[in-house]
């Protein structure tokens, strides 16, 4: 049997597996499926007294709030209708572990901890959807 004939089925199988993994990675956690992207008001951000308003196109970024501007890989550890647990690692060594609880489709509780800038962090945020992202401003996409 020629080498090309033997390699082709393997290449097709590898491509299929890679496609399935990419599709699975792009899916939003079940707990966040009832929410929608937009401007979210975040309270409890360390070092701030006033709520922070930010546009989130990818709600999974809320799980890595401490590293929301960084390039990170997320992995869903647990997911159901009302909560999801996500761990993530970022380029440069930061990482975290977050639990997002769905209070209502417009209200989330985020408990997060990890390492940022070689220091530990651990805090709880409240996130409330307050509107749509402005069309002229590009949304956070991490």
LORO-719840 format. One record per atom (N, C-alpha, C): x, y, z; atom name; residue number from 0. Coordinates in nm, 4 decimals, decimal comma, m for minus. Layout:
N
PT       xx       yy       zz atom   n
PT        X        Y        Z   CA NUM
...
***
This chain:
142
PT       xx       yy       zz atom   n
PT   0,0858  m0,1182   0,0000    N   0
PT   0,0000   0,0000   0,0000   CA   0
PT   0,0898   0,1237   0,0000    C   0
PT   0,0664   0,2183  m0,0919    N   1
PT   0,1497   0,3386  m0,0973   CA   1
PT   0,1353   0,4221   0,0305    C   1
PT   0,2412   0,4922   0,0621    N   2
PT   0,2455   0,5751   0,1836   CA   2
PT   0,1354   0,6796   0,1835    C   2
PT   0,1088   0,7437   0,0707    N   3
PT   0,0050   0,8464   0,0613   CA   3
PT  m0,1308   0,7885   0,0975    C   3
PT  m0,1583   0,6678   0,0543    N   4
PT  m0,2872   0,6033   0,0834   CA   4
PT  m0,3015   0,5770   0,2330    C   4
PT  m0,1912   0,5440   0,2999    N   5
PT  m0,1974   0,5178   0,4435   CA   5
PT  m0,2052   0,6465   0,5251    C   5
PT  m0,1444   0,7540   0,4786    N   6
PT  m0,1410   0,8796   0,5534   CA   6
PT  m0,2730   0,9553   0,5414    C   6
PT  m0,3389   0,9474   0,4285    N   7
PT  m0,4626   1,0245   0,4061   CA   7
PT  m0,5690   0,9988   0,5137    C   7
PT  m0,6046   0,8728   0,5475    N   8
PT  m0,7059   0,8520   0,6527   CA   8
PT  m0,6622   0,9091   0,7882    C   8
PT  m0,5328   0,8993   0,8174    N   9
PT  m0,4819   0,9541   0,9428   CA   9
PT  m0,4964   1,1061   0,9439    C   9
PT  m0,4621   1,1713   0,8326    N  10
PT  m0,4739   1,3170   0,8231   CA  10
PT  m0,6193   1,3610   0,8374    C  10
PT  m0,7108   1,2884   0,7768    N  11
PT  m0,8533   1,3213   0,7878   CA  11
PT  m0,9009   1,3050   0,9320    C  11
PT  m0,8576   1,1986   0,9974    N  12
PT  m0,8975   1,1756   1,1370   CA  12
PT  m0,8430   1,2855   1,2275    C  12
PT  m0,7164   1,3238   1,2085    N  13
PT  m0,6562   1,4293   1,2902   CA  13
PT  m0,7287   1,5617   1,2671    C  13
PT  m0,7605   1,5940   1,1424    N  14
PT  m0,8330   1,7178   1,1117   CA  14
PT  m0,9699   1,7175   1,1769    C  14
PT  m1,0376   1,6043   1,1752    N  15
PT  m1,1700   1,5949   1,2383   CA  15
PT  m1,1629   1,6153   1,3884    C  15
PT  m1,0644   1,5562   1,4519    N  16
PT  m1,0470   1,5724   1,5970   CA  16
PT  m1,0134   1,7177   1,6291    C  16
PT  m0,9243   1,7779   1,5522    N  17
PT  m0,8876   1,9183   1,5755   CA  17
PT  m1,0097   2,0080   1,5595    C  17
PT  m1,0919   1,9827   1,4597    N  18
PT  m1,2137   2,0621   1,4392   CA  18
PT  m1,3106   2,0467   1,5542    C  18
PT  m1,3269   1,9252   1,6033    N  19
PT  m1,4173   1,9024   1,7165   CA  19
PT  m1,3661   1,9726   1,8418    C  19
PT  m1,2355   1,9690   1,8639    N  20
PT  m1,1794   2,0376   1,9804   CA  20
PT  m1,1964   2,1879   1,9687    C  20
PT  m1,1745   2,2431   1,8509    N  21
PT  m1,1919   2,3872   1,8316   CA  21
PT  m1,3364   2,4275   1,8542    C  21
PT  m1,4299   2,3474   1,8057    N  22
PT  m1,5716   2,3762   1,8260   CA  22
PT  m1,6060   2,3705   1,9737    C  22
PT  m1,5567   2,2694   2,0444    N  23
PT  m1,5844   2,2582   2,1877   CA  23
PT  m1,5261   2,3734   2,2665    C  23
PT  m1,4072   2,4191   2,2265    N  24
PT  m1,3429   2,5289   2,2976   CA  24
PT  m1,4177   2,6597   2,2782    C  24
PT  m1,4862   2,6739   2,1655    N  25
PT  m1,5549   2,7994   2,1360   CA  25
PT  m1,6918   2,8085   2,2028    C  25
PT  m1,7437   2,6973   2,2501    N  26
PT  m1,8758   2,6990   2,3095   CA  26
PT  m1,8749   2,7709   2,4436    C  26
PT  m1,9805   2,8459   2,4669    N  27
PT  m1,9960   2,9193   2,5918   CA  27
PT  m2,0458   2,8240   2,7004    C  27
PT  m1,9971   2,8369   2,8239    N  28
PT  m2,0479   2,7531   2,9315   CA  28
PT  m2,1997   2,7642   2,9449    C  28
PT  m2,2636   2,6563   2,9855    N  29
PT  m2,4098   2,6512   3,0014   CA  29
PT  m2,4591   2,7628   3,0923    C  29
PT  m2,3876   2,7867   3,2008    N  30
PT  m2,4301   2,8882   3,2986   CA  30
PT  m2,4319   3,0283   3,2377    C  30
PT  m2,3526   3,0519   3,1337    N  31
PT  m2,3483   3,1840   3,0716   CA  31
PT  m2,4374   3,1937   2,9479    C  31
PT  m2,4972   3,0840   2,9069    N  32
PT  m2,5801   3,0831   2,7860   CA  32
PT  m2,7048   3,1709   2,7992    C  32
PT  m2,7507   3,1941   2,9215    N  33
PT  m2,8705   3,2775   2,9429   CA  33
PT  m2,8365   3,4260   2,9491    C  33
PT  m2,7092   3,4581   2,9539    N  34
PT  m2,6648   3,5975   2,9580   CA  34
PT  m2,6281   3,6417   2,8172    C  34
PT  m2,5927   3,7666   2,8020    N  35
PT  m2,5518   3,8112   2,6694   CA  35
PT  m2,4387   3,9127   2,6804    C  35
PT  m2,3560   3,9188   2,5771    N  36
PT  m2,2482   4,0172   2,5753   CA  36
PT  m2,3053   4,1583   2,5859    C  36
PT  m2,2209   4,2500   2,6250    N  37
PT  m2,2629   4,3888   2,6366   CA  37
PT  m2,1779   4,4614   2,7382    C  37
PT  m2,2280   4,5758   2,7830    N  38
PT  m2,1595   4,6534   2,8865   CA  38
PT  m2,2017   4,5972   3,0216    C  38
PT  m2,1027   4,5611   3,1003    N  39
PT  m2,1260   4,5065   3,2339   CA  39
PT  m2,0644   4,6005   3,3363    C  39
PT  m2,1388   4,6243   3,4434    N  40
PT  m2,0914   4,7056   3,5550   CA  40
PT  m2,0415   4,6093   3,6621    C  40
PT  m1,9145   4,6227   3,6978    N  41
PT  m1,8495   4,5316   3,7909   CA  41
PT  m1,8217   4,6051   3,9217    C  41
PT  m1,8702   4,5499   4,0324    N  42
PT  m1,8387   4,6053   4,1643   CA  42
PT  m1,7526   4,5048   4,2403    C  42
PT  m1,6718   4,5575   4,3319    N  43
PT  m1,5829   4,4728   4,4102   CA  43
PT  m1,4438   4,4612   4,3513    C  43
PT  m1,4138   4,5404   4,2490    N  44
PT  m1,2812   4,5367   4,1870   CA  44
PT  m1,1797   4,5936   4,2859    C  44
PT  m1,0771   4,5165   4,3211    N  45
PT  m0,9773   4,5663   4,4161   CA  45
PT  m0,9142   4,6975   4,3691    C  45
PT  m0,8987   4,7901   4,4627    N  46
PT  m0,8363   4,9175   4,4325   CA  46
PT  m0,9301   5,0227   4,3751    C  46
PT  m1,0591   4,9910   4,3632    N  47
PT  m1,1556   5,0885   4,3111   CA  47
PT  m1,2701   5,1051   4,4102    C  47
PT  m1,3248   5,2248   4,4140    N  48
PT  m1,4427   5,2492   4,4974   CA  48
PT  m1,5686   5,2507   4,4123    C  48
PT  m1,5558   5,3018   4,2914    N  49
PT  m1,6704   5,3098   4,2004   CA  49
PT  m1,6761   5,1835   4,1136    C  49
PT  m1,7952   5,1470   4,0703    N  50
PT  m1,8072   5,0324   3,9790   CA  50
PT  m1,7296   5,0578   3,8490    C  50
PT  m1,6818   4,9512   3,7890    N  51
PT  m1,6111   4,9568   3,6616   CA  51
PT  m1,7090   4,9128   3,5534    C  51
PT  m1,7211   4,9923   3,4478    N  52
PT  m1,8064   4,9547   3,3339   CA  52
PT  m1,7175   4,9182   3,2171    C  52
PT  m1,7459   4,8011   3,1600    N  53
PT  m1,6633   4,7529   3,0514   CA  53
PT  m1,7472   4,6700   2,9555    C  53
PT  m1,7125   4,6772   2,8270    N  54
PT  m1,7813   4,5996   2,7249   CA  54
PT  m1,7159   4,4618   2,7149    C  54
PT  m1,7968   4,3570   2,7232    N  55
PT  m1,7479   4,2199   2,7104   CA  55
PT  m1,8218   4,1523   2,5955    C  55
PT  m1,7479   4,1218   2,4886    N  56
PT  m1,8052   4,0475   2,3761   CA  56
PT  m1,8017   3,8981   2,4065    C  56
PT  m1,7036   3,8551   2,4854    N  57
PT  m1,6878   3,7156   2,5258   CA  57
PT  m1,7057   3,7106   2,6777    C  57
PT  m1,8191   3,6574   2,7219    N  58
PT  m1,8471   3,6558   2,8664   CA  58
PT  m1,7532   3,5641   2,9439    C  58
PT  m1,6882   3,4717   2,8763    N  59
PT  m1,5885   3,3885   2,9423   CA  59
PT  m1,4734   3,4714   2,9968    C  59
PT  m1,4517   3,5891   2,9402    N  60
PT  m1,3463   3,6783   2,9874   CA  60
PT  m1,3725   3,7222   3,1315    C  60
PT  m1,4990   3,7219   3,1737    N  61
PT  m1,5290   3,7566   3,3129   CA  61
PT  m1,4633   3,6587   3,4099    C  61
PT  m1,4434   3,5346   3,3666    N  62
PT  m1,3779   3,4347   3,4521   CA  62
PT  m1,2316   3,4687   3,4750    C  62
PT  m1,1717   3,5391   3,3818    N  63
PT  m1,0315   3,5788   3,3965   CA  63
PT  m1,0229   3,7297   3,4144    C  63
PT  m1,1129   3,7852   3,4960    N  64
PT  m1,1210   3,9298   3,5125   CA  64
PT  m0,9869   3,9907   3,5511    C  64
PT  m0,9140   3,9275   3,6390    N  65
PT  m0,7830   3,9782   3,6811   CA  65
PT  m0,6872   3,9893   3,5624    C  65
PT  m0,7036   3,9013   3,4654    N  66
PT  m0,6153   3,8958   3,3488   CA  66
PT  m0,6936   3,9237   3,2196    C  66
PT  m0,7958   4,0065   3,2258    N  67
PT  m0,8857   4,0248   3,1109   CA  67
PT  m0,8181   4,0846   2,9888    C  67
PT  m0,7056   4,1504   3,0053    N  68
PT  m0,6322   4,2079   2,8915   CA  68
PT  m0,5242   4,1129   2,8395    C  68
PT  m0,5049   3,9996   2,9064    N  69
PT  m0,3986   3,9058   2,8691   CA  69
PT  m0,4518   3,7956   2,7779    C  69
PT  m0,3607   3,7323   2,7099    N  70
PT  m0,3936   3,6166   2,6272   CA  70
PT  m0,3877   3,4932   2,7175    C  70
PT  m0,5041   3,4331   2,7422    N  71
PT  m0,5123   3,3199   2,8347   CA  71
PT  m0,5869   3,2034   2,7709    C  71
PT  m0,5564   3,0853   2,8180    N  72
PT  m0,6289   2,9646   2,7786   CA  72
PT  m0,7192   2,9248   2,8937    C  72
PT  m0,8486   2,9069   2,8647    N  73
PT  m0,9450   2,8711   2,9685   CA  73
PT  m0,9876   2,7251   2,9537    C  73
PT  m1,0193   2,6651   3,0672    N  74
PT  m1,0706   2,5280   3,0688   CA  74
PT  m1,1865   2,5215   3,1674    C  74
PT  m1,3009   2,4724   3,1211    N  75
PT  m1,4187   2,4585   3,2062   CA  75
PT  m1,4035   2,3302   3,2870    C  75
PT  m1,4064   2,3425   3,4203    N  76
PT  m1,3944   2,2270   3,5090   CA  76
PT  m1,5298   2,1707   3,5469    C  76
PT  m1,6275   2,2611   3,5607    N  77
PT  m1,7620   2,2224   3,6028   CA  77
PT  m1,8591   2,3223   3,5420    C  77
PT  m1,9757   2,2749   3,5001    N  78
PT  m2,0706   2,3639   3,4354   CA  78
PT  m2,2112   2,3073   3,4487    C  78
PT  m2,3041   2,3919   3,4931    N  79
PT  m2,4446   2,3531   3,4969   CA  79
PT  m2,5289   2,4776   3,4709    C  79
PT  m2,6585   2,4704   3,4922    N  80
PT  m2,7497   2,5805   3,4606   CA  80
PT  m2,7224   2,7083   3,5401    C  80
PT  m2,6664   2,6964   3,6599    N  81
PT  m2,6522   2,8146   3,7457   CA  81
PT  m2,5092   2,8517   3,7827    C  81
PT  m2,4117   2,7679   3,7508    N  82
PT  m2,2736   2,8051   3,7830   CA  82
PT  m2,1752   2,7300   3,6941    C  82
PT  m2,0598   2,7924   3,6780    N  83
PT  m1,9509   2,7295   3,6038   CA  83
PT  m1,8203   2,7575   3,6760    C  83
PT  m1,7319   2,6622   3,6741    N  84
PT  m1,5991   2,6786   3,7327   CA  84
PT  m1,4992   2,6688   3,6187    C  84
PT  m1,4157   2,7713   3,6087    N  85
PT  m1,3198   2,7815   3,4987   CA  85
PT  m1,1818   2,8066   3,5568    C  85
PT  m1,0824   2,7347   3,5042    N  86
PT  m0,9444   2,7663   3,5387   CA  86
PT  m0,8770   2,8152   3,4114    C  86
PT  m0,7765   2,8989   3,4291    N  87
PT  m0,7099   2,9533   3,3121   CA  87
PT  m0,5625   2,9774   3,3406    C  87
PT  m0,4842   2,9762   3,2347    N  88
PT  m0,3423   3,0100   3,2415   CA  88
PT  m0,3147   3,1132   3,1324    C  88
PT  m0,2262   3,2060   3,1629    N  89
PT  m0,1981   3,3160   3,0712   CA  89
PT  m0,0519   3,3181   3,0313    C  89
PT  m0,0271   3,3752   2,9140    N  90
PT   0,1109   3,3980   2,8708   CA  90
PT   0,1765   3,4885   2,9745    C  90
PT   0,2965   3,4575   3,0133    N  91
PT   0,3646   3,5383   3,1138   CA  91
PT   0,3529   3,4814   3,2540    C  91
PT   0,2807   3,3722   3,2715    N  92
PT   0,2795   3,3037   3,3994   CA  92
PT   0,1616   3,3262   3,4910    C  92
PT   0,0724   3,4195   3,4626    N  93
PT  m0,0437   3,4379   3,5485   CA  93
PT  m0,1442   3,3251   3,5298    C  93
PT  m0,2209   3,2981   3,6327    N  94
PT  m0,3250   3,1957   3,6225   CA  94
PT  m0,4331   3,2233   3,7249    C  94
PT  m0,5453   3,1550   3,7097    N  95
PT  m0,6546   3,1736   3,8037   CA  95
PT  m0,7564   3,0624   3,7979    C  95
PT  m0,8461   3,0694   3,8937    N  96
PT  m0,9545   2,9725   3,9118   CA  96
PT  m1,0764   3,0550   3,9526    C  96
PT  m1,1839   3,0473   3,8751    N  97
PT  m1,3009   3,1304   3,9025   CA  97
PT  m1,4291   3,0486   3,8999    C  97
PT  m1,5213   3,0876   3,9860    N  98
PT  m1,6565   3,0323   3,9824   CA  98
PT  m1,7510   3,1472   3,9502    C  98
PT  m1,8283   3,1286   3,8443    N  99
PT  m1,9282   3,2284   3,8053   CA  99
PT  m2,0646   3,1704   3,8360    C  99
PT  m2,1406   3,2432   3,9179    N 100
PT  m2,2763   3,2005   3,9539   CA 100
PT  m2,3768   3,2915   3,8851    C 100
PT  m2,4748   3,2306   3,8215    N 101
PT  m2,5812   3,3045   3,7547   CA 101
PT  m2,6888   3,3366   3,8577    C 101
PT  m2,7045   3,4648   3,8890    N 102
PT  m2,8098   3,5090   3,9803   CA 102
PT  m2,9367   3,5318   3,8976    C 102
PT  m2,9239   3,6128   3,7936    N 103
PT  m3,0271   3,6343   3,6921   CA 103
PT  m2,9519   3,6476   3,5598    C 103
PT  m3,0209   3,6498   3,4460    N 104
PT  m2,9494   3,6676   3,3193   CA 104
PT  m2,8722   3,7998   3,3097    C 104
PT  m2,9009   3,8947   3,3971    N 105
PT  m2,8309   4,0238   3,3950   CA 105
PT  m2,7459   4,0460   3,5193    C 105
PT  m2,7295   3,9429   3,6036    N 106
PT  m2,6567   3,9585   3,7287   CA 106
PT  m2,5749   3,8326   3,7573    C 106
PT  m2,4434   3,8500   3,7721    N 107
PT  m2,3528   3,7386   3,7980   CA 107
PT  m2,2701   3,7660   3,9226    C 107
PT  m2,2282   3,6593   3,9881    N 108
PT  m2,1345   3,6676   4,1010   CA 108
PT  m2,0109   3,5900   4,0579    C 108
PT  m1,8943   3,6528   4,0693    N 109
PT  m1,7692   3,5923   4,0245   CA 109
PT  m1,6737   3,5844   4,1431    C 109
PT  m1,6404   3,4640   4,1826    N 110
PT  m1,5422   3,4409   4,2889   CA 110
PT  m1,4145   3,3941   4,2193    C 110
PT  m1,3059   3,4692   4,2347    N 111
PT  m1,1845   3,4395   4,1596   CA 111
PT  m1,0604   3,4453   4,2469    C 111
PT  m0,9651   3,3622   4,2151    N 112
PT  m0,8383   3,3610   4,2873   CA 112
PT  m0,7293   3,3092   4,1946    C 112
PT  m0,6052   3,3435   4,2253    N 113
PT  m0,4937   3,2967   4,1437   CA 113
PT  m0,3692   3,3771   4,1703    C 113
PT  m0,2846   3,3849   4,0680    N 114
PT  m0,1585   3,4582   4,0764   CA 114
PT  m0,1547   3,5588   3,9623    C 114
PT  m0,1226   3,6839   3,9965    N 115
PT  m0,1081   3,7906   3,8989   CA 115
PT   0,0144   3,8728   3,9369    C 115
PT   0,1033   3,8961   3,8441    N 116
PT   0,2281   3,9686   3,8712   CA 116
PT   0,3038   3,9073   3,9884    C 116
PT   0,3067   3,7752   3,9923    N 117
PT   0,3771   3,6980   4,0964   CA 117
PT   0,3195   3,7163   4,2361    C 117
PT   0,1980   3,7701   4,2464    N 118
PT   0,1322   3,7873   4,3755   CA 118
PT  m0,0045   3,7198   4,3733    C 118
PT  m0,0480   3,6669   4,4876    N 119
PT  m0,1796   3,6036   4,4919   CA 119
PT  m0,2925   3,7073   4,4907    C 119
PT  m0,4058   3,6682   4,4360    N 120
PT  m0,5268   3,7500   4,4445   CA 120
PT  m0,6424   3,6575   4,4798    C 120
PT  m0,7428   3,7157   4,5434    N 121
PT  m0,8616   3,6406   4,5834   CA 121
PT  m0,9693   3,7428   4,6148    C 121
PT  m1,0739   3,7496   4,5335    N 122
PT  m1,1817   3,8448   4,5581   CA 122
PT  m1,3112   3,7980   4,4928    C 122
PT  m1,4191   3,8658   4,5284    N 123
PT  m1,5524   3,8363   4,4752   CA 123
PT  m1,6049   3,9612   4,4062    C 123
PT  m1,6563   3,9433   4,2862    N 124
PT  m1,7126   4,0531   4,2075   CA 124
PT  m1,8619   4,0311   4,1866    C 124
PT  m1,9326   4,1400   4,1713    N 125
PT  m2,0721   4,1366   4,1271   CA 125
PT  m2,0731   4,2009   3,9891    C 125
PT  m2,1348   4,1345   3,8928    N 126
PT  m2,1414   4,1886   3,7570   CA 126
PT  m2,2880   4,2042   3,7182    C 126
PT  m2,3197   4,3216   3,6640    N 127
PT  m2,4576   4,3518   3,6239   CA 127
PT  m2,4548   4,4063   3,4818    C 127
PT  m2,5321   4,3436   3,3932    N 128
PT  m2,5381   4,3911   3,2548   CA 128
PT  m2,6207   4,5190   3,2514    C 128
PT  m2,5624   4,6251   3,1935    N 129
PT  m2,6291   4,7554   3,1922   CA 129
PT  m2,6602   4,8074   3,0531    C 129
PT  m2,6226   4,7327   2,9495    N 130
PT  m2,6545   4,7783   2,8144   CA 130
PT  m2,5725   4,7091   2,7081    C 130
PT  m2,5924   4,7554   2,5863    N 131
PT  m2,5187   4,7021   2,4721   CA 131
PT  m2,3872   4,7765   2,4560    C 131
PT  m2,2913   4,7115   2,3950    N 132
PT  m2,1634   4,7758   2,3665   CA 132
PT  m2,1842   4,8818   2,2588    C 132
PT  m2,1139   4,9940   2,2705    N 133
PT  m2,1217   5,0956   2,1651   CA 133
PT  m2,0733   5,0364   2,0329    C 133
PT  m2,1384   5,0701   1,9260    N 134
PT  m2,1026   5,0152   1,7953   CA 134
PT  m1,9677   5,0663   1,7463    C 134
PT  m1,9277   5,1859   1,7866    N 135
PT  m1,8028   5,2439   1,7394   CA 135
PT  m1,6820   5,2000   1,8206    C 135
PT  m1,7046   5,1346   1,9344    N 136
PT  m1,5952   5,0927   2,0209   CA 136
PT  m1,5801   4,9422   2,0079    C 136
PT  m1,4591   4,8961   1,9849    N 137
PT  m1,4374   4,7516   1,9750   CA 137
PT  m1,4461   4,6903   2,1135    C 137
PT  m1,5094   4,5760   2,1213    N 138
PT  m1,5319   4,5077   2,2494   CA 138
PT  m1,4090   4,4273   2,2890    C 138
PT  m1,3980   4,3984   2,4206    N 139
PT  m1,2900   4,3134   2,4702   CA 139
PT  m1,3091   4,1744   2,4142    C 139
PT  m1,2085   4,1238   2,3483    N 140
PT  m1,2151   3,9883   2,2899   CA 140
PT  m1,0896   3,9142   2,3301    C 140
PT  m1,0997   3,8339   2,4345    N 141
PT  m0,9836   3,7586   2,4817   CA 141
PT  m1,0196   3,6147   2,4897    C 141
***
